[in-house]
């Protein structure tokens, strides 16, 4: 029999699909997760944030060490300072019969210029905090900054793992849908061939032949769309994994391989102890408590040790070898006692306390939302389990019904419409099974991400 145009189209689709399946390297879910953890952009950024806060902490600890600075300066005098002096000889007359007032005028009328044209200075100074409560408290807060960055990195990993799982399952679902629609197309093609034989033998009407061609034509868009969904799903998976979109990879196995998980009982007594969001809020609460102390410690006096050594020279020329350098040095203690600054410290303390109160409210609300997320995931998993059981039973019944309808159509005891109805019921049942498994796996991924059990601190 001459091949129809539909046969040619589907043959090309199968050729493209076969070519795509021969080349790619199939990766498992665990392999996809491991690649994502090392290549995902958000994970890399989070790791760099840990490194950045580590440097910031070291910079804060550097405040405990002496601060040493060198200095040097040069000044060129434009106009020298003039000093005037009044001579007082205890009331005795001045030489030449001048009075005291006249002698004062005559003796200092021109003034005396002070200093030299060039002034050079070089030295070194050092300071060391001895008692500084604010500094010590800021060191504790910097430690918490690193801890928060580490927890945020863990959160990025958890989110990445959840995204990889859901993207992986999406590809499996799309591939399963492609297989279902391909089976529908193949059945429609077989029915068309059978109807053409019947039509040529005058056992089927032209209406039956037209319906058979229409069913085949209607099956093609579903095949094309499902194949496109597979490609889109793979691109999304690659993007989440952090690999190039042209990387030739595919997912291993089928979504039916995970059907056994639906028979497991739903978990109970779940705890949010390892939830990353709550952990971050707890660390931030500690930071705000430390910030309150930091503001309070601003009222405590601070003590520092200071040292300075310098060399100074003044000259009217630039003959450095003839310069006379005069050393100057000192060592001392500096005590700073905060007394009054317009209430700035008081209001800073009040502000820090308000921020802590805001965080407490936010934490309580977040915990409620997470509890809702857990219950929603468990509810979806329970619904998917029941849907899977119902859909599995429907598949068995639909396969049997389709087989009966197909045999009946071959012998002329049923119409093409009856066969199409049986095919539609079977397609829906098969897709229902796949959708139930996918819904369960997707909800389970969300639940695991909420619980934060994939990456605990001791497992990093």
DASUL-V532172 format. One record per residue. N is the residue number from 1. PHI is phi in degrees with one decimal (none if undefined). PSI is psi in whole degrees, 0 to 359 (none if undefined). D_CENTER is the distance of its C-alpha to the mean C-alpha in whole Angstrom. Layout:
N;PHI;PSI;D_CENTER
N;PHI;PSI;D_CENTER
This chain:
1;none;141;60
2;-66.8;136;58
3;-69.2;140;55
4;-83.4;169;53
5;-63.2;329;51
6;-67.1;323;48
7;-63.4;319;49
8;-64.5;317;48
9;-62.2;313;45
10;-67.7;326;44
11;-61.3;317;45
12;-63.8;321;43
13;-61.6;316;40
14;-65.2;324;40
15;-65.2;318;41
16;-64.5;317;37
17;-64.9;319;36
18;-65.3;320;38
19;-63.7;322;37
20;-69.3;329;33
21;-82.5;337;33
22;-73.8;322;36
23;-80.7;313;33
24;-64.3;151;30
25;-93.4;121;29
26;-75.5;129;28
27;-116.0;148;25
28;-81.9;172;24
29;-63.8;318;21
30;-62.5;320;21
31;-65.4;320;21
32;-62.4;320;19
33;-66.1;317;16
34;-63.5;320;17
35;-64.7;317;17
36;-63.8;321;13
37;-63.4;329;12
38;-93.6;340;14
39;-117.6;345;13
40;-63.7;137;10
41;-64.8;318;8
42;-65.7;325;4
43;-67.5;318;6
44;-62.8;317;9
45;-62.8;319;7
46;-64.6;321;6
47;-65.4;321;10
48;-67.1;329;11
49;-66.4;323;10
50;-60.9;316;12
51;-63.0;319;15
52;-63.9;313;15
53;-66.6;331;15
54;-63.2;317;18
55;-65.1;321;20
56;-63.1;321;20
57;-65.2;317;21
58;-62.0;323;24
59;-64.6;325;25
60;-69.3;318;25
61;-64.9;336;27
62;-64.2;340;29
63;-67.6;343;31
64;-77.4;341;33
65;-90.6;160;35
66;-61.2;142;37
67;-99.7;117;37
68;-116.4;129;39
69;-131.3;140;40
70;-102.1;153;43
71;-145.3;155;44
72;-156.3;145;47
73;-149.7;156;49
74;-138.8;134;52
75;-129.5;134;54
76;-110.3;118;57
77;-75.4;127;59
78;-87.9;314;60
79;-136.2;120;63
80;-69.6;151;64
81;-73.3;139;64
82;-110.4;134;68
83;-115.7;134;69
84;-110.8;142;73
85;-132.1;141;75
86;-101.0;126;78
87;-85.6;131;81
88;-131.7;110;83
89;-104.3;31;86
90;72.8;30;87
91;91.1;351;89
92;-73.2;148;91
93;-67.4;149;92
94;-86.5;158;91
95;-55.8;140;93
96;88.6;7;94
97;79.2;12;95
98;-75.9;146;92
99;-76.2;172;90
100;-62.3;318;87
101;-65.5;318;85
102;-67.2;322;87
103;-64.5;323;86
104;-63.6;320;82
105;-67.3;314;82
106;-68.7;322;84
107;-70.8;330;82
108;-123.2;23;78
109;-67.9;327;78
110;-90.8;341;76
111;74.2;170;74
112;-121.5;124;72
113;-76.7;137;69
114;-108.9;146;66
115;82.3;183;64
116;-125.9;171;64
117;-70.1;326;62
118;-114.9;132;59
119;-126.1;123;57
120;-115.4;143;55
121;-148.8;138;52
122;-147.3;143;50
123;-170.5;181;48
124;-139.4;142;45
125;-132.7;153;44
126;-143.5;147;42
127;-141.5;148;40
128;-142.3;122;39
129;-72.1;128;38
130;-100.1;312;40
131;-130.8;112;39
132;-151.6;93;36
133;-63.5;323;34
134;-63.2;319;32
135;-63.9;315;31
136;-62.6;322;31
137;-69.1;323;28
138;-64.3;331;26
139;-66.1;320;26
140;-65.0;320;25
141;-66.4;323;22
142;-64.9;326;21
143;-62.6;320;21
144;-69.8;332;19
145;-61.4;317;16
146;-65.2;317;16
147;-60.5;320;16
148;-66.5;320;13
149;-63.4;321;11
150;-64.5;319;12
151;-68.4;323;11
152;-65.7;324;7
153;-64.3;320;7
154;-62.4;320;9
155;-62.3;320;8
156;-62.9;321;5
157;-66.0;317;8
158;-61.3;315;10
159;-64.6;320;8
160;-64.6;316;9
161;-61.4;317;12
162;-61.7;316;13
163;-64.6;320;12
164;-64.7;316;15
165;-58.8;311;17
166;-67.2;322;18
167;-67.6;322;18
168;-64.1;314;20
169;-65.5;327;22
170;-63.6;319;22
171;-64.9;318;24
172;-61.0;319;26
173;-65.1;317;27
174;-63.9;320;28
175;-66.3;321;30
176;-66.1;320;32
177;-63.8;322;33
178;-61.6;317;34
179;-64.1;321;36
180;-64.8;312;38
181;-69.0;329;38
182;-66.1;321;40
183;-64.0;321;42
184;-62.5;317;43
185;-63.4;315;44
186;-61.6;319;46
187;-65.3;319;48
188;-64.3;323;48
189;-66.4;317;50
190;-63.1;319;52
191;-64.6;322;53
192;-63.9;316;54
193;-62.5;319;56
194;-65.6;319;58
195;-66.3;322;59
196;-62.4;320;60
197;-61.7;315;62
198;-64.1;321;63
199;-65.6;318;64
200;-65.0;330;66
201;-90.9;8;68
202;60.1;33;68
203;-107.1;357;67
204;-136.6;148;64
205;-82.4;166;64
206;-64.6;330;62
207;-62.9;318;60
208;-62.4;319;59
209;-64.8;318;58
210;-63.6;318;56
211;-62.8;320;54
212;-63.4;319;53
213;-67.0;321;52
214;-64.8;318;50
215;-61.0;321;48
216;-67.2;318;48
217;-64.6;322;46
218;-68.8;336;44
219;-77.9;336;42
220;-65.3;313;41
221;-59.0;324;39
222;-64.8;322;37
223;-66.5;315;37
224;-65.0;315;36
225;-63.8;318;33
226;-67.8;324;32
227;-67.0;321;32
228;-65.1;324;30
229;-64.2;324;27
230;-62.2;316;27
231;-66.7;317;26
232;-63.3;320;24
233;-62.6;320;22
234;-66.1;321;22
235;-62.4;317;20
236;-63.3;318;17
237;-62.3;317;17
238;-64.2;320;17
239;-63.5;318;15
240;-67.9;324;12
241;-70.1;339;14
242;84.8;24;13
243;-108.5;165;17
244;-63.2;142;20
245;-66.5;340;21
246;-89.2;1;24
247;-62.6;132;24
248;-87.9;86;27
249;-132.2;162;25
250;-145.5;168;26
251;-91.6;148;25
252;-96.3;147;28
253;80.2;189;30
254;-128.3;165;31
255;-68.7;337;29
256;-68.2;341;32
257;-64.5;340;32
258;-98.6;7;29
259;-63.9;331;32
260;-63.5;335;33
261;-66.4;336;30
262;-72.3;344;32
263;-84.7;349;35
264;-73.7;144;33
265;-67.9;151;33
266;-69.9;140;30
267;-65.8;151;29
268;-130.3;163;30
269;60.1;41;29
270;-74.5;143;25
271;-119.0;147;24
272;-95.1;18;21
273;-60.2;326;21
274;-99.4;8;18
275;-65.1;129;16
276;-68.0;323;12
277;-62.9;315;12
278;-67.2;325;16
279;-63.4;318;16
280;-64.9;319;13
281;-64.7;324;16
282;-65.5;319;19
283;-66.1;318;17
284;-64.8;325;17
285;-63.8;320;21
286;-63.8;322;22
287;-64.5;318;21
288;-67.2;322;23
289;-62.6;319;26
290;-66.9;327;26
291;-67.8;326;25
292;-61.7;314;28
293;-62.9;322;30
294;-59.5;317;29
295;-69.4;324;31
296;-67.6;324;34
297;-69.3;348;34
298;-65.3;343;35
299;-87.8;357;38
300;-93.8;134;39
301;-60.9;153;41
302;-123.3;150;40
303;-127.6;134;42
304;-136.9;150;42
305;-101.0;133;44
306;-127.5;146;45
307;-144.1;143;47
308;-148.6;141;48
309;-141.4;130;50
310;-143.6;158;51
311;-123.5;134;54
312;-128.9;145;56
313;-145.4;144;59
314;-130.4;136;61
315;-157.6;162;63
316;-100.2;357;65
317;-129.1;191;64
318;-121.1;30;62
319;-89.6;88;63
320;-63.3;330;61
321;-68.5;340;63
322;-96.1;1;65
323;-69.3;147;63
324;-106.9;112;63
325;-93.2;128;60
326;-107.9;119;59
327;-79.9;151;57
328;-145.6;131;55
329;-150.3;158;53
330;-159.1;159;52
331;-137.6;141;50
332;-166.0;175;49
333;-110.7;141;47
334;-120.9;118;45
335;-109.3;125;45
336;-113.7;121;43
337;-116.4;109;44
338;-68.8;129;42
339;-117.0;301;44
340;-153.5;133;43
341;-139.9;34;41
342;78.3;17;41
343;85.0;10;39
344;-61.7;315;36
345;-65.7;322;35
346;-63.2;314;36
347;-70.4;330;34
348;-64.7;321;31
349;-64.6;315;32
350;-62.2;319;32
351;-62.4;316;29
352;-63.0;322;27
353;-67.6;322;29
354;-64.3;319;28
355;-61.2;321;24
356;-65.0;320;24
357;-65.5;321;26
358;-62.0;318;24
359;-66.3;324;21
360;-61.3;317;24
361;-65.7;318;24
362;-62.7;320;20
363;-64.5;316;20
364;-62.3;318;23
365;-67.4;319;22
366;-61.8;318;19
367;-62.7;321;21
368;-62.9;316;23
369;-63.5;322;20
370;-67.7;323;19
371;-62.9;320;23
372;-63.4;319;23
373;-61.6;319;20
374;-63.9;313;22
375;-64.9;323;25
376;-64.1;317;24
377;-63.8;316;23
378;-64.1;320;26
379;-64.4;317;28
380;-64.1;320;27
381;-64.0;319;27
382;-65.2;318;31
383;-64.2;318;32
384;-64.1;323;31
385;-62.9;315;33
386;-67.9;322;36
387;-65.4;322;35
388;-64.0;316;35
389;-62.0;317;38
390;-67.4;317;40
391;-67.3;323;39
392;-62.6;317;40
393;-64.8;323;43
394;-66.9;326;43
395;-63.9;315;43
396;-59.6;314;46
397;-66.7;318;48
398;-67.2;323;47
399;-64.7;319;47
400;-66.2;317;51
401;-64.7;320;51
402;-66.9;320;50
403;-60.7;317;53
404;-64.7;316;56
405;-64.4;322;55
406;-66.2;314;55
407;-64.5;321;58
408;-64.8;323;60
409;-69.1;323;59
410;-62.4;324;60
411;-94.2;1;63
412;83.4;19;63
413;-94.6;353;63
414;-140.7;163;60
415;-92.6;169;59
416;-65.7;330;56
417;-64.4;318;54
418;-61.9;320;54
419;-67.1;321;53
420;-65.2;321;50
421;-64.3;319;49
422;-66.1;322;49
423;-65.7;318;47
424;-63.2;317;44
425;-63.4;321;44
426;-67.0;319;44
427;-61.8;314;41
428;-62.5;320;39
429;-65.3;317;40
430;-64.8;315;38
431;-66.0;328;35
432;-63.4;321;35
433;-63.6;313;35
434;-63.8;318;32
435;-65.8;322;30
436;-64.0;317;31
437;-63.8;317;29
438;-63.6;317;26
439;-61.8;320;26
440;-64.8;312;26
441;-66.0;321;24
442;-65.2;316;21
443;-65.8;323;22
444;-65.0;321;22
445;-62.6;316;18
446;-62.9;321;17
447;-64.6;315;19
448;-64.2;323;18
449;-66.7;322;14
450;-66.5;318;16
451;-71.9;337;18
452;67.6;35;15
453;-90.4;350;18
454;-73.7;323;16
455;-132.2;86;15
456;-83.0;157;17
457;-55.7;322;17
458;-75.0;350;21
459;-99.5;355;20
460;-73.9;none;17
